Amino acid sequence: MFAYYLDLALRSFRRNSVLTALMVVAIALGIGASMTTLTVFHVLSGDPIPQKSDHLFYVQMASESISGYQPGEEPQDQMTRFDAEHLLRDARGERQAMMSGMNAVVEPADPNLGPMQQSGRMTTADFFAMFDAPFKYGNGWTRTEDEGRARVIVLTDELNEKLFGGADSVGRTVRLDQHEFTVTGVLEPWSVQPMFYDITQGRFADQEELYVPFWTAMDLKLESSGNMNCWAPPAALEDGEPDPEGNRGVNASCAWLQYWVEMDPSKADDYLQYLSNYSDQQREAGRFERPTNVRLRNVMEWLEYNQVVPGDVRLQVWLAFGFLMVCLLNTVGLLLAKFLRRSSEIGVRRALGASRGAIFAQCLVEAGMVGLAGGVLGLGLALLGLWAVRQQPVDYAPLAQLDLSMLLVTFVLAVASSVVAGLLPAWRACQVAPAIQLKSQ
């Protein structure tokens, strides 16, 4: 019967081509607008590391001065070097990593290539295993190399292509800010979006090109990047001399590091209690001035707290679906006019034995076919809309791409919307009394 209903729907399209075209365009406009905004929302709100996002936790604690304190406020987003190093030494998690963004000048060995300013990350050994960074050649460095201030470096595939033509460069030397580093590994193409592990660098920032050990970067005075919150001048050394590391020193009253810990979610409460105890100890020692205030958020909680999805994107989704509802209301009216115009035909079918259910199903199939045609046209409009989004000067613009899941949603939404729109017209059509229609002929 379904094939028969399809044949009837196609015949109806040919008989009422103008009315059918109006309905298809109405559905297409609503679907195009909805899928453009929904795709952007889907990309921005997705889980950047779904295989372990509930095992990765971001640590926050209130270590700043009492000045400006307001009860109930959130602790600051980053951590001092003293606290980060202390937690790293305690190693209460399965893995832990402290880190900061950085900038450095790479000096290629090829004389045809000039110096290149590159963004990167100074971090500790567990970073790559924690965030499932895939290696093409070699691997990361070890904790022993961390402690030994080893001059080692991990490159991205893109930077390795520029410097070494994509060859296995493990063991070769890279000159970074006039210092020699030995390559220990090269990553596969890898881009975490949003870059949840360091929101200060940009929520949808470009991929970082190189990674070096944190303490090596400190020893060589490599330039860090990102936000820094200081509440006191740099501390002096024991001999009274100013700390050469300034605001990045161990005892500096500045929060500028990100700290992540990996553990089983069942241990999160115990770790949170450990953080509270640590905060209490630091306040008793005179370092912390504010009441104990610590937070431990997993990846998705951290993204939600930082409102990674812009408010205007959320608003656009609601507006687009509101526009889709308007289009569906118009489609309801057009379907109602189309079905009731065929009252005589429906009356004859009823007189020949067709049930109300059969008439209802026939009308819904026809409405679904309208939705399918609207979905095809709407897909084209959505692709055009996503192209327009990619032209905007926003950091997430390059991510506005339609993936397979959104492609399927496009057609499901189009057909489902048109079928819902067809419920009332189909019900009205199946209520046609055959006797009245036959008498009127």
N, C-alpha and C positions, 0 to 999 in steps of 0.2 A: 504493500500500500504506500510505503514511503516514496518509492520511485514514481508511483502514480501522482502523488501529491506534488512532487518536484516538477513533473511534466505540466501539471495544472498551473503551478506557480510561474513557470517560464512562459506559458501561453498568456497568463494574466499580465506579465511584464510587457509583452509585445503589444497587447491590446491597450494598455494604459502606460505607455512609455514615459510621458511627461510627468505623470503623477509618481510613477516609480522612481524616476530620476530625482525628483524633489526629495523623496524620502531617503534615497541613497546619499544625497548630498548632505541632508540634515544629520544623518547618522555619522557620516564621514567627518564633518566639522567637529562634532562633539568628541568622537574618538580621537581625532588628530590632536585636539587641544589637551584632552585628558592624558593620552599616552605620552605626549611630550613632557608634561610636568611630572607624571607618575614615573617615567624613566629616570628623570633627573633625581627625583626623591629616592628612588630605588638604589641608584648608584651611590648617593651620598649617605644613605642610612644603612647600607649593608655592613655586615660583619667583616672586618678586614683580615681576620685570622680565625675563621670559624672552627678549625680543628682544635684550637686550644684557648679560645678567648676567655673561657670561664676559669682557666688555670693561671692567667696572667693578671697581676694586681699592681696598681699604681699606688705608691705610698705618699701620703701628705702628713705634715705635722706643723703646728704653730710654733716656730722657733724665733719669730721676730720680737722686737721690743714691745713694751706695753703701750707705747705711744699709738694713739689712734684705735685702740682696741674697742670692739663692740661685742657684747655678749651674744652668743649664738651664731656668729659669723663663721664662714668656712675657713679652714687653714689655708695658707698660701699654696700655690700650685707646685712650687719647686723646693728643692732642699739645699741646705748648706753643704759644703764639702766635708766639714767635720762630721756631720750626722750621716751623710751618705757613706763615708769611709768606715764609720763605726758599724753601721748596719751590714756593710759588705763583709767586714771582718767576722761579725757574729754569724753570718751565713745561716740564718734560720729557715730559709726556703730551700727548695730543691735546686733552684738556680736564682741568681740575682745579678743585676747589672746597673751601674751608674753611668751617666752619659751626658754629653752636651753636643750641640751642633758646632761645626767649625768651618773655617775658610782657610785655604792654603793655595799657594802657587806651585803648580807642577811644572817642572822644567824637563821637557822631553829630550831624550838622547839624540833624536833626529834633528839635525840643524835646520831642516826645512819647516819644522814646527816651532812656533814661538811659545813662550811661557803661557800657561793656561790657569786662570783662576777657577778653582773647583770647590764645591761645597762637600763637606764630609762629616764624619762623626768621630769624636774621641770617646771611647767606651772601654768596657772591661770584657774579659774573655768569654763570659757566658752569653753575650749579646746574640751571637749567631745561632746558637742552639735554642735559646729562648724564643726567638722570633722565626724559627724554621727558615733561616736564610739558605737558599740552595746554592751549592758550590759547583762550578764547572770544572775548576782545577784547584787542587790543594784543599786547604781548610783555613780556619781561623787560627789565632794564636792561643797559647795556653796561659793558665794562671801564673805559672812560673815565669813566663815571659812578661806578664803584667808586672809582677813584683821586681823583675830584673830590669825594668825600663827598656825592654828590647826595642830596637828600631825596625819594626816589622809593619807591614801594611797589607790590607785586603782591598782589591780593586773591584769595581763593577765590570761587567762584560763590555759595556760601552767605552769606559776609559781604557780598558785593556786593548780594545780594538784600535783606539787612537794611538796608544803608546807602542804596542807590540804587534799590531796587525791581527789581533785575535788569537795569537799563538799561546801555548802554555808558558806563562811568564813566571811560574813559581821558581823562586831562587834568584830571579833577576832583580836589578836595582832600580828604584825610582827616586828621583831627586825631588824633595818636597821642602819648599822654603829653605833651600840651600843646605838641606840635610839628606843624607843617604838612607833610604829605607829598603829592606828586603821584602819582596812579595812572598807572602805565605799562602795566598789563595785568591781566586778570581770567582766572583759570583755569577750564577746564571742571571739572565734578565729577570729582575726582581723589583717590583714596585708595590709598596703597601699603601693603599688608598682607602680611607684617609690615613695619613701618617700618624697613627694614634700614639706611638711611643714618644713623640715630641710635638705637641700641639703648638709650642711657641715658634716652631720653624715654618709654620703654615700648615693648615689642615689638609690641603691638597697640593703640597709643595712638590717640586720636581725631585726625582730620585737623587739621593746623595751618591757621590762618585767614589768615595774612598773612606776607609775606616782605619784608625790607628789606636794603639793602647793609650788609655787615659793618662797614666803617669808619665809616659814618654812624651805626650803632647805638653804636659805641664813642664817637664824638665827642659824641653826645647822652646818653650814659650810660644807655641803655636796659637794662632788667634781663634778664640771661641766665638760662637755666634748664638743669638737667642736673647731672651729676656733675662735681666738681672735685677733683683730687688735687694738693695742695701739699706740698712737702718743704723749704721755706725761707720766711722772712718776705718780704713784698713788697720789691723792690729800690728803692733811693732814686735820684733823678735825679742828674745830674752836679753840680748845685749843692747837693746834700745834702738837698734837699726831698723829702718822700715822694712817690712816684708817685701822682698823682690817680686813675689807673686801677686801683691796688691789685693784687689778684691776677689781674686780667685784662690787666695791662700787658704790653708787648712783652717786657720782661726779667724778668717774674715767673716764679718756679720753680713753675709750676702747669700741669698738663695738663687741658684742659677743652674742646678743640676736636676736631671730627671732620674728617678729611682724606680725600677721595676723588680718584682719578685715573682717567681713561678713556684706554684705549689698546688696540692690538691685542695679543691674548694672546702673540703671538710676541715682543713686546718686553718682556714681564714680567721676564725674567731680567736684561736690561740695566738696567731700572729698579731692580730689587732691588740690583744692584751699585752703582748710583748712590747708593742709600740707605745702603749699607754705607760707601761712600767718604765720604759726608756725615757719618755718625756718627763715623768715624775722625777727620775734621777737627775736629769739635766736641769730641771727647775730647782731642785735642792742644791745643786752645785753652783747655781747662780747664772747659768747660761740662758735658760728659758725664763722669760718674765711673765708670759701669759699662762692662763689655766691650761691643763692638758686638753689638747684638741687634735685628735689624729683621725685619719680616714684611710680606708683600704677599699679601692674600687677595682672591679674587673674591667676588661676592655670596653664592653658595651656600656657599663655604668659610667665609665670615664668619658666616653664619647657623648653620652646623654647629658652628663653634668656640664660639659663644655659646649653644649648645643651646637654640635658640628654641622647639623643640617640647618642652614640659614632660615630665619623666620619668613623671609619673602618667598622661599621655595615652598614651605608649608602652605602659605597663603595662596600661592599660585595653584597648588593642587586642589584646594577647596574651590577656588573660583572656576577652575577648569571643569570639575565635576558638576558644579552648579550650572555651567554652560551646557554640559552634556544633558542634564535634566531638562533644560529648556528645549534642547533639540529633540529629546524623546517625547516631550509633550506635543510638539509640533507633529512628530511622527505618528503619535496616537490619533490626532485629528485627521491626518492624511489617510491612515489605514482605515479609520472608521468610515470616512467618505468613500474609500475604494471598495470596502466590503459591502456596505449598504447599497452601493450603486449596483451590485450584482445580486440584489435580493431575489429577482425573478429566477436567475440561474440557480441560486441556492434553494428556492422553493421547488423547482423541478427536481433537483437531486433528492430533496427530502421526500417528495412524492414518490420517487422511484425506489425509496427504501433506505436512503442514507440516514444514519443516526445523527443526533446532535453532536455526539462525540466525534464522529467522522468529519463533520463540518468544522468543528472547533480545531481538530488536529490539522486539517487542510489549511486553515487560516494561519495557524502558528507556523507551519512549515513555510508558508509564503513570507511571513514576517521574518523568519530566520534567514531566508534567502536574501531579503532586503538587507538584513544586518551583515551577512557575509560580504555582499557587494560593497556595503558601506565600510566594512573593515578593511577591504583591499584598498579602497580610495583613502580611508583614514590612515592606513599605514604609510602611504606616500606623503600625506600631510604631516604625520608625526616625524618622518625622516627629514622633511623640510624644516620643521620646527626645531629639531635637535641640531641641524646644521646651523640654524640661526643662533641657538644657545652657544655653540662652539665659537661663534664670532664675538661673543661678549667678553669684556675685559675682567673676567672673574677667574679665580684660581682653579675652580672645578670644571671650567668650560671644556677642556680636552676629554673629560670623562663622559660627556653626554653622548653615549653610544647605545644603540639598541641591541641588547643581547638576545639569546634564544628564548629565555624565559619571558622577557617583555614582548617578544614577537608572538609567542603563544597567547599571552594575556591580551594582546590587541584583538585577536580574532575571537577569543572567548568572551571578552567584554562586549564586542560589537554584536555578536550573535545573541548573547544573553540579554543585552539591553533591548534589542529589537524584539525579542520574544516577549519580554516583560511589557514592552510598549504595545505588543499585539494582543495581550490578554483581554482587555476590555473590548476592542473591536471584534475579536474572535467570538467572545461571549455574546455580543449583540447580534453577530451574524448567525449564530446557531439558534437564536431565539425566533428567527423568521418563521412565520406560520405558512406552511405550504399551501393551505387552502386559499388563503387570502391572495397569495401571489398568483395562483392558477386562475382565480376568478377575474383578476385584473388583466389577464392576457387577452 
